[in-house]
Amino acid sequence: MTFKIHTLDVKNALQNYIWLLEHIPSHEVIAVDPTEAELVEQYCAEHGLTLQQIWLTHWHKDHVGGVPALIQDRNIPIYGPRAELSRIPWINFPLDHDDIFEFHGLTVEVTAVPGHTLGHIVYFIDDINTLFCGDTLFAMGCGRVFEGTYEQMYDSLARIAAFPAETKVYCTHEYTLSNAQFARHVEPDNIAIQQRFEEVESLRMIGQCTLPSSIALELETNPFLRAESVEDFKRLRDLKDNF
């Protein structure tokens, strides 16, 4: 095994996770959407890891808050959406849709997914079946439509749904239980949703992380990926916003 993904639970009100992707032979890591610098620094120090890169999906503070302190006295490549450079001034490797870059031989593909924010991007790594998707897709849910349109968000979710079924989905919040409750409400006859709700509830009762998910699992149990039209998606998103 050459790569490993570490889970850092921020334990904040928004239930953020920071993901660290480690290249095991070198102990070098990428931090994805670092909410807090101190958590990353402490974890790296305890596990003998070196922060090598930062990847950002969008400009919201709970995703970029730790960047200024992490780059102090360090020259670290920061990848992020070119469309949000005005909001994230620390980006020194701005990315556009369909851009490709590498980390220790891994090919990283960038996909634009506007909706939650206008410049939101996700990072897909086919070699390790991994997707870092920020706040666009959640386990059994999706992000709120803040800056974009419902049509944009619907199209962005369709782009994500087209990734290989075995792709592991690393979103950035522990919202699975509340999403599962909503999914059960809108699809009461979906047995897969019922089973997953029970599994998620059991995990959360003992404080366990419910991620990663997978594209296959989301296609079975995520109402937003199962919406058949923009109108259907908008209906679901409006319902969830007031659930």
Contacts in CASP RR format, 6 or more apart in sequence:
PFRMAT RR
TARGET T0000
AUTHOR 0000-0000-0000
METHOD contacts of the structure
MODEL  1
MTFKIHTLDVKNALQNYIWLLEHIPSHEVIAVDPTEAELVEQYCAEHGLT
LQQIWLTHWHKDHVGGVPALIQDRNIPIYGPRAELSRIPWINFPLDHDDI
FEFHGLTVEVTAVPGHTLGHIVYFIDDINTLFCGDTLFAMGCGRVFEGTY
EQMYDSLARIAAFPAETKVYCTHEYTLSNAQFARHVEPDNIAIQQRFEEV
ESLRMIGQCTLPSSIALELETNPFLRAESVEDFKRLRDLKDNF
1 24 0 8 1.000
2 23 0 8 1.000
2 24 0 8 1.000
2 25 0 8 1.000
2 104 0 8 1.000
3 21 0 8 1.000
3 22 0 8 1.000
3 23 0 8 1.000
3 24 0 8 1.000
3 104 0 8 1.000
3 106 0 8 1.000
3 128 0 8 1.000
4 21 0 8 1.000
4 22 0 8 1.000
4 24 0 8 1.000
5 19 0 8 1.000
5 20 0 8 1.000
5 21 0 8 1.000
5 22 0 8 1.000
5 130 0 8 1.000
5 170 0 8 1.000
5 212 0 8 1.000
6 19 0 8 1.000
6 20 0 8 1.000
6 22 0 8 1.000
6 29 0 8 1.000
6 43 0 8 1.000
6 47 0 8 1.000
7 17 0 8 1.000
7 19 0 8 1.000
7 209 0 8 1.000
7 211 0 8 1.000
8 17 0 8 1.000
8 18 0 8 1.000
8 19 0 8 1.000
8 20 0 8 1.000
8 39 0 8 1.000
8 40 0 8 1.000
8 43 0 8 1.000
9 17 0 8 1.000
9 174 0 8 1.000
9 209 0 8 1.000
10 16 0 8 1.000
10 17 0 8 1.000
10 18 0 8 1.000
10 35 0 8 1.000
10 36 0 8 1.000
10 39 0 8 1.000
12 35 0 8 1.000
12 36 0 8 1.000
12 62 0 8 1.000
14 62 0 8 1.000
14 173 0 8 1.000
15 173 0 8 1.000
15 174 0 8 1.000
15 175 0 8 1.000
16 33 0 8 1.000
16 35 0 8 1.000
16 62 0 8 1.000
16 63 0 8 1.000
16 172 0 8 1.000
16 173 0 8 1.000
17 170 0 8 1.000
17 171 0 8 1.000
17 172 0 8 1.000
17 173 0 8 1.000
17 174 0 8 1.000
17 209 0 8 1.000
17 211 0 8 1.000
18 31 0 8 1.000
18 32 0 8 1.000
18 33 0 8 1.000
18 34 0 8 1.000
18 35 0 8 1.000
18 36 0 8 1.000
18 39 0 8 1.000
18 40 0 8 1.000
19 31 0 8 1.000
19 32 0 8 1.000
19 33 0 8 1.000
19 132 0 8 1.000
19 170 0 8 1.000
19 172 0 8 1.000
20 29 0 8 1.000
20 30 0 8 1.000
20 31 0 8 1.000
20 32 0 8 1.000
20 40 0 8 1.000
20 43 0 8 1.000
20 44 0 8 1.000
20 49 0 8 1.000
21 29 0 8 1.000
21 30 0 8 1.000
21 32 0 8 1.000
21 103 0 8 1.000
21 130 0 8 1.000
22 28 0 8 1.000
22 29 0 8 1.000
22 49 0 8 1.000
23 29 0 8 1.000
23 52 0 8 1.000
23 103 0 8 1.000
23 104 0 8 1.000
26 50 0 8 1.000
26 104 0 8 1.000
27 48 0 8 1.000
27 49 0 8 1.000
27 50 0 8 1.000
28 49 0 8 1.000
28 50 0 8 1.000
28 51 0 8 1.000
28 52 0 8 1.000
28 104 0 8 1.000
29 44 0 8 1.000
29 49 0 8 1.000
29 50 0 8 1.000
29 51 0 8 1.000
29 52 0 8 1.000
30 52 0 8 1.000
30 53 0 8 1.000
30 54 0 8 1.000
30 55 0 8 1.000
30 103 0 8 1.000
31 40 0 8 1.000
31 51 0 8 1.000
31 53 0 8 1.000
31 54 0 8 1.000
31 55 0 8 1.000
31 70 0 8 1.000
32 54 0 8 1.000
32 55 0 8 1.000
32 56 0 8 1.000
32 57 0 8 1.000
32 123 0 8 1.000
32 132 0 8 1.000
32 134 0 8 1.000
32 170 0 8 1.000
32 172 0 8 1.000
33 55 0 8 1.000
33 56 0 8 1.000
33 57 0 8 1.000
33 63 0 8 1.000
33 64 0 8 1.000
33 132 0 8 1.000
33 134 0 8 1.000
33 172 0 8 1.000
34 40 0 8 1.000
34 54 0 8 1.000
34 63 0 8 1.000
34 64 0 8 1.000
34 65 0 8 1.000
34 66 0 8 1.000
34 67 0 8 1.000
34 70 0 8 1.000
35 62 0 8 1.000
35 63 0 8 1.000
35 65 0 8 1.000
35 66 0 8 1.000
36 65 0 8 1.000
36 66 0 8 1.000
37 65 0 8 1.000
37 66 0 8 1.000
37 67 0 8 1.000
37 68 0 8 1.000
37 69 0 8 1.000
37 70 0 8 1.000
38 69 0 8 1.000
40 51 0 8 1.000
40 66 0 8 1.000
40 70 0 8 1.000
41 70 0 8 1.000
43 49 0 8 1.000
44 50 0 8 1.000
44 51 0 8 1.000
51 70 0 8 1.000
51 74 0 8 1.000
51 76 0 8 1.000
52 76 0 8 1.000
52 77 0 8 1.000
52 103 0 8 1.000
53 76 0 8 1.000
53 77 0 8 1.000
53 78 0 8 1.000
53 79 0 8 1.000
53 103 0 8 1.000
54 67 0 8 1.000
54 70 0 8 1.000
54 71 0 8 1.000
54 76 0 8 1.000
54 77 0 8 1.000
54 78 0 8 1.000
54 79 0 8 1.000
55 79 0 8 1.000
55 80 0 8 1.000
55 123 0 8 1.000
55 132 0 8 1.000
56 63 0 8 1.000
56 64 0 8 1.000
56 67 0 8 1.000
56 78 0 8 1.000
56 79 0 8 1.000
56 80 0 8 1.000
56 81 0 8 1.000
56 88 0 8 1.000
56 91 0 8 1.000
57 63 0 8 1.000
57 80 0 8 1.000
57 81 0 8 1.000
57 120 0 8 1.000
57 121 0 8 1.000
57 122 0 8 1.000
57 123 0 8 1.000
57 132 0 8 1.000
57 133 0 8 1.000
57 134 0 8 1.000
57 135 0 8 1.000
57 136 0 8 1.000
57 172 0 8 1.000
58 81 0 8 1.000
58 84 0 8 1.000
58 116 0 8 1.000
58 117 0 8 1.000
58 119 0 8 1.000
58 120 0 8 1.000
58 121 0 8 1.000
58 134 0 8 1.000
58 135 0 8 1.000
59 81 0 8 1.000
59 84 0 8 1.000
59 87 0 8 1.000
59 88 0 8 1.000
59 117 0 8 1.000
59 119 0 8 1.000
60 117 0 8 1.000
60 135 0 8 1.000
63 134 0 8 1.000
63 135 0 8 1.000
63 172 0 8 1.000
64 88 0 8 1.000
64 90 0 8 1.000
67 78 0 8 1.000
67 88 0 8 1.000
67 90 0 8 1.000
68 90 0 8 1.000
70 76 0 8 1.000
71 78 0 8 1.000
71 90 0 8 1.000
77 92 0 8 1.000
77 93 0 8 1.000
78 90 0 8 1.000
78 91 0 8 1.000
78 92 0 8 1.000
78 93 0 8 1.000
79 91 0 8 1.000
79 93 0 8 1.000
79 95 0 8 1.000
79 101 0 8 1.000
80 88 0 8 1.000
80 91 0 8 1.000
80 93 0 8 1.000
80 94 0 8 1.000
80 95 0 8 1.000
80 121 0 8 1.000
81 88 0 8 1.000
81 91 0 8 1.000
81 94 0 8 1.000
81 95 0 8 1.000
81 96 0 8 1.000
81 112 0 8 1.000
81 119 0 8 1.000
81 120 0 8 1.000
81 121 0 8 1.000
82 91 0 8 1.000
82 94 0 8 1.000
82 95 0 8 1.000
82 96 0 8 1.000
83 96 0 8 1.000
83 112 0 8 1.000
83 118 0 8 1.000
83 119 0 8 1.000
84 91 0 8 1.000
84 117 0 8 1.000
84 118 0 8 1.000
84 119 0 8 1.000
85 91 0 8 1.000
85 94 0 8 1.000
93 101 0 8 1.000
95 101 0 8 1.000
95 110 0 8 1.000
95 121 0 8 1.000
96 110 0 8 1.000
96 112 0 8 1.000
97 110 0 8 1.000
97 111 0 8 1.000
97 112 0 8 1.000
97 121 0 8 1.000
98 109 0 8 1.000
98 110 0 8 1.000
98 111 0 8 1.000
99 109 0 8 1.000
99 110 0 8 1.000
100 107 0 8 1.000
100 108 0 8 1.000
100 109 0 8 1.000
100 110 0 8 1.000
101 108 0 8 1.000
101 110 0 8 1.000
102 108 0 8 1.000
105 127 0 8 1.000
106 125 0 8 1.000
106 127 0 8 1.000
106 128 0 8 1.000
107 125 0 8 1.000
107 126 0 8 1.000
107 127 0 8 1.000
108 123 0 8 1.000
108 124 0 8 1.000
108 125 0 8 1.000
109 123 0 8 1.000
109 124 0 8 1.000
109 125 0 8 1.000
109 126 0 8 1.000
110 121 0 8 1.000
110 122 0 8 1.000
110 123 0 8 1.000
110 124 0 8 1.000
111 121 0 8 1.000
111 122 0 8 1.000
111 124 0 8 1.000
111 159 0 8 1.000
111 160 0 8 1.000
112 119 0 8 1.000
112 120 0 8 1.000
112 121 0 8 1.000
112 156 0 8 1.000
113 120 0 8 1.000
113 121 0 8 1.000
113 122 0 8 1.000
113 133 0 8 1.000
113 136 0 8 1.000
113 156 0 8 1.000
113 157 0 8 1.000
113 159 0 8 1.000
113 160 0 8 1.000
114 120 0 8 1.000
114 147 0 8 1.000
114 148 0 8 1.000
114 152 0 8 1.000
114 153 0 8 1.000
114 156 0 8 1.000
115 136 0 8 1.000
115 145 0 8 1.000
115 146 0 8 1.000
115 147 0 8 1.000
115 148 0 8 1.000
115 149 0 8 1.000
115 152 0 8 1.000
115 153 0 8 1.000
115 156 0 8 1.000
116 135 0 8 1.000
116 136 0 8 1.000
116 143 0 8 1.000
116 144 0 8 1.000
116 145 0 8 1.000
116 146 0 8 1.000
116 147 0 8 1.000
116 148 0 8 1.000
116 153 0 8 1.000
117 146 0 8 1.000
117 147 0 8 1.000
117 148 0 8 1.000
118 147 0 8 1.000
118 148 0 8 1.000
119 147 0 8 1.000
120 134 0 8 1.000
120 135 0 8 1.000
120 136 0 8 1.000
120 156 0 8 1.000
122 131 0 8 1.000
122 132 0 8 1.000
122 133 0 8 1.000
122 134 0 8 1.000
122 136 0 8 1.000
122 160 0 8 1.000
123 131 0 8 1.000
123 132 0 8 1.000
124 130 0 8 1.000
124 131 0 8 1.000
124 163 0 8 1.000
124 167 0 8 1.000
125 131 0 8 1.000
126 164 0 8 1.000
129 164 0 8 1.000
129 166 0 8 1.000
129 167 0 8 1.000
129 168 0 8 1.000
130 167 0 8 1.000
130 168 0 8 1.000
130 170 0 8 1.000
130 212 0 8 1.000
131 160 0 8 1.000
131 163 0 8 1.000
131 167 0 8 1.000
131 168 0 8 1.000
131 169 0 8 1.000
131 170 0 8 1.000
131 215 0 8 1.000
132 170 0 8 1.000
133 160 0 8 1.000
133 169 0 8 1.000
133 170 0 8 1.000
133 171 0 8 1.000
133 172 0 8 1.000
134 171 0 8 1.000
134 172 0 8 1.000
135 143 0 8 1.000
135 171 0 8 1.000
135 172 0 8 1.000
135 173 0 8 1.000
136 142 0 8 1.000
136 143 0 8 1.000
136 153 0 8 1.000
136 156 0 8 1.000
136 157 0 8 1.000
136 160 0 8 1.000
136 171 0 8 1.000
137 143 0 8 1.000
137 157 0 8 1.000
137 160 0 8 1.000
137 169 0 8 1.000
137 171 0 8 1.000
137 218 0 8 1.000
137 222 0 8 1.000
137 224 0 8 1.000
137 225 0 8 1.000
138 171 0 8 1.000
138 173 0 8 1.000
138 175 0 8 1.000
138 176 0 8 1.000
138 179 0 8 1.000
139 169 0 8 1.000
139 171 0 8 1.000
139 175 0 8 1.000
139 176 0 8 1.000
139 179 0 8 1.000
139 200 0 8 1.000
139 210 0 8 1.000
139 211 0 8 1.000
139 213 0 8 1.000
139 218 0 8 1.000
139 222 0 8 1.000
140 176 0 8 1.000
140 179 0 8 1.000
140 180 0 8 1.000
140 182 0 8 1.000
140 183 0 8 1.000
140 193 0 8 1.000
140 196 0 8 1.000
140 200 0 8 1.000
140 213 0 8 1.000
140 218 0 8 1.000
140 221 0 8 1.000
140 222 0 8 1.000
140 223 0 8 1.000
141 175 0 8 1.000
141 179 0 8 1.000
141 182 0 8 1.000
141 183 0 8 1.000
141 222 0 8 1.000
141 223 0 8 1.000
141 224 0 8 1.000
141 240 0 8 1.000
142 153 0 8 1.000
142 157 0 8 1.000
142 222 0 8 1.000
142 224 0 8 1.000
142 225 0 8 1.000
142 237 0 8 1.000
143 153 0 8 1.000
144 237 0 8 1.000
144 241 0 8 1.000
145 152 0 8 1.000
145 153 0 8 1.000
145 237 0 8 1.000
150 230 0 8 1.000
150 233 0 8 1.000
150 234 0 8 1.000
150 237 0 8 1.000
151 230 0 8 1.000
153 233 0 8 1.000
153 237 0 8 1.000
154 227 0 8 1.000
154 229 0 8 1.000
154 230 0 8 1.000
154 233 0 8 1.000
157 224 0 8 1.000
157 225 0 8 1.000
157 233 0 8 1.000
160 215 0 8 1.000
160 225 0 8 1.000
161 215 0 8 1.000
161 218 0 8 1.000
161 219 0 8 1.000
161 225 0 8 1.000
163 215 0 8 1.000
164 215 0 8 1.000
165 214 0 8 1.000
165 215 0 8 1.000
165 216 0 8 1.000
165 219 0 8 1.000
166 214 0 8 1.000
166 215 0 8 1.000
166 216 0 8 1.000
167 214 0 8 1.000
167 215 0 8 1.000
168 212 0 8 1.000
168 213 0 8 1.000
168 214 0 8 1.000
169 211 0 8 1.000
169 212 0 8 1.000
169 213 0 8 1.000
169 214 0 8 1.000
169 215 0 8 1.000
169 218 0 8 1.000
170 211 0 8 1.000
170 212 0 8 1.000
171 211 0 8 1.000
171 213 0 8 1.000
174 204 0 8 1.000
174 209 0 8 1.000
174 210 0 8 1.000
174 211 0 8 1.000
176 200 0 8 1.000
176 204 0 8 1.000
176 210 0 8 1.000
176 211 0 8 1.000
176 213 0 8 1.000
177 200 0 8 1.000
177 201 0 8 1.000
177 204 0 8 1.000
177 210 0 8 1.000
179 222 0 8 1.000
180 193 0 8 1.000
180 196 0 8 1.000
180 197 0 8 1.000
180 200 0 8 1.000
180 201 0 8 1.000
180 221 0 8 1.000
181 197 0 8 1.000
181 243 0 8 1.000
182 223 0 8 1.000
182 239 0 8 1.000
182 240 0 8 1.000
182 243 0 8 1.000
183 190 0 8 1.000
183 193 0 8 1.000
183 197 0 8 1.000
183 221 0 8 1.000
183 222 0 8 1.000
183 223 0 8 1.000
184 190 0 8 1.000
184 193 0 8 1.000
184 194 0 8 1.000
184 197 0 8 1.000
185 243 0 8 1.000
186 223 0 8 1.000
186 236 0 8 1.000
186 239 0 8 1.000
187 193 0 8 1.000
187 223 0 8 1.000
187 226 0 8 1.000
190 221 0 8 1.000
192 220 0 8 1.000
192 221 0 8 1.000
193 220 0 8 1.000
193 221 0 8 1.000
196 217 0 8 1.000
196 221 0 8 1.000
200 210 0 8 1.000
203 209 0 8 1.000
203 210 0 8 1.000
204 210 0 8 1.000
218 225 0 8 1.000
219 225 0 8 1.000
219 226 0 8 1.000
223 236 0 8 1.000
224 233 0 8 1.000
224 236 0 8 1.000
224 237 0 8 1.000
227 233 0 8 1.000
227 236 0 8 1.000
END
